[in-house]
Amino acid sequence: MKKITAEKLITICAAGLLLSSLSGCGHSAEASAAAEITPGAETSQTAGTVTGTDRLINHMTDTELSGTLETDFMLLDKPWEKASQLSSENAASISNNKIYLGDRYGAIVYGTPLFNALPSADYDGGAGEVVYYHTDISTGENTETLLSYSDYDDLKEKLREETETDIKNGHQRFLAEGDLNSIIALYDAVLDGSVQMINSDIIEDYMNYYYASKSGGNDESMYWEMDEDKVAAIKDNIHEYHLYDEELDLNFIVHVTTPPDYAKESAYPAIVLTDAVWRFKDVPSMYELMKEGKADPAILITIGFDYDTDGWDNSVRANILCDHKKEFLDFITDNMMPYLNTIYEMDFENSTLFGHSQGGVFTHYAAFNYDLYENRPFKNYIIGSPTFWTPYFTCVKDYDAYKNEYGYFERNTSYDRNLFITAGDKEDADYEEYYGENDSTLEGVKHLRERLDLCGVTAYEIRTYDSNHYMYVPEMLSEYIREHYSPFP
């Protein structure tokens, strides 16, 4: 693989300037003046670090291992449509004139899903405790309040107080009071015996149907972009895995596409792409470049949400790519890649992790936290149009840690990964209403460059395309594998 070179390299000749730069990145002069230290040497993780073609160490729990399976390649069958049909069938069994309570969680009150302040099926009107969820209307995040009450009348009074708190925090009164009335109606139904107990899975299916129908229908909200003919042409090289992550309590669909003339005993670099609902469509063109001899063979891996989850929804994406960056990186580093490494030989010294938009926020996080892991499966990171400004991200605790690369240069004296940072030169106008006081996308890339230069990082390239926010990605990925996975002359 060709090493990524910087678009603009800054040569630091004077030792004093070098010390000054490193001190600005969190190092003391004493540490900077010491002999060169292998990245990560200041942590306990360096010993036994897995690199090259060595085996990764699998940290999956027994529950995760039992929930992992390889299936037939199902994508061409459009499983999300079957999930929608299941929701439709369950929806038909729900009456808008009845109240239902799930056996594990959830309720449906006169046709509307309910998940807040739920009673137990045997509530008798006496004292108890219940969790009330307050939802931040700007972020969708929930906070919990534990309500202790002496009897049902006391509970109703406390529920009214929590409702008034929601209204003061910006919730529309008629919606908030409608939710309160639904909660009270549910409790009344439990007390008078008219509530119907049903399986919580039916409630979950009904919820998917209910909210999808309000957003225009399941077929519009749940779909994976792809050219079906091109996918069908290479389907024999595509393998589908369903991986459960206990830390996130989520199922992921992982597709592994082996290169043309794949040899099981040979080690190949892996190129891992997040946001499979969009990025899986790029796999056939990347595969074709390998087939034509225009790029070295590599294993292509895409990570998507389960088929019954709307991977287009920014709140769903933000929950993983921004709110739970660490847990998602744990999954990739300690679960997914080691598991796949038991099936495929991989060259980790040449492997790449890619993410775009909120995925770019995630790959930036991954690039500057790899040193905290025993497994280090990626040498290269593609940070595509990182939306450090996104409203889903800026509500995350300590979100602005990205401004010092999450303390990487406080832990290390040098950087030994390769960064490829991309953006569209027209994209700032796409989302300018959301920036507020934060950097736009292009400003965020500019300031990232300044910080990398200050810290003496040279193994990076920044490339801008004549494009809006996402239109350039297929072209960029094709360029990347041609240039950085080029066959030797």
URWOQUI-V513476 format. One line per field, one symbol per residue. ss: DSSP state (~ for helix, > for strand, _ for the rest). phi: phi as a letter, one per 30 degrees, with the letter a starting at -180 (. if undefined). psi: psi as a letter, one per 40 degrees, with the letter a starting at -180 (. if undefined). A space follows every 50 residues. Layout:
ss: ???
phi: ???
psi: ???
//
This chain:
ss: ______________~~~~~~~~~~____~~~~~________________> ___________~~~~~__>>>___~~~_~~~~~~~~~~~~~~______>> >>____>>>__>>>_____________>>>>>>>>______>>>>>>>>_ _~~~~~~~~~~~~~~~~~____~~~~~~~~~~~~~~~~~~~~___>>>_~ ~~~~~~~~~~~~~~___~~~~______~~~~~~_~~~>>>>>>>>____> >>>>>>>__________>>>>>>__~~~~~~~~~~~~~~~~______>>> >>>>>________~~~~~~~~~~_~~~~~~~~~~~~~~~~~____>_~~~ _>>>>>_~~~~~~~~~~__~~~__>____>>>>>______~~~~____~~ ~~~~~~~~~~~______>>>>>>>__~~~~_~~~______~~~~~~~~~~ ~~~~_____>>>>>>_______~~~~~~~~~~~~_____
phi: .dddcddbccdccdddddddddddcjcddddddddecdejddcddddiec bhcdddcdcddeddddccacbddceddheddddddddddddddccdcbcb bddbaiabchjcdbbchddddcdcjcdlbbcccccdddbidcbcbdccbd adddddddddddddddddcjdddddddddddddddddddddciddcdbdd dddddddeddddddcjjdddcbacdacddddddcddccbcbccccddchb cccccccddehdcedccbdccccdhdecdedddeddddddddicbddbdc bccbdedccdddddddddecdcdbeddddeeddccdddddddcbdbcddb dbcbbbidddeddddddcbdddcddbdbcbbccchdcddeddddcdehed dddbhhieddcbcabbcccbcbacdcddddbddcdhdddddddddddded ddddcidcdbbcbccdaddbddeedddddddddcbdddd
psi: hhhhiidhhhhhdhdddddddddeeeiiddddeiihhhhedeieedhehh ibeihihheiidddddehihiihedeegddddddddddddddehheeihi hiediiihhfehihehfiiidfheeaiaiihhhhhhedeeiiiihhhhid adddddddddddddddddeeihdddddddddddddddddddeeeihhihd ddddddddddddddeeidddehihhihddddddedeehhhihhhhddefi hihhhhhiiifhhdeihiiihhhigdddedeedddddddddeeeiiiihh hihiiidehgedhddddddddddfdddddddddecdddddeedhhigeee iihiiibddddddddddeedeeidhgehdihhghfhgeehdddeehhfde edefffededeieihfihhhhiiheeededfdeedbeiiidddddddddd ddddeehdgihhhiigiadededddddddddddefiii.
//
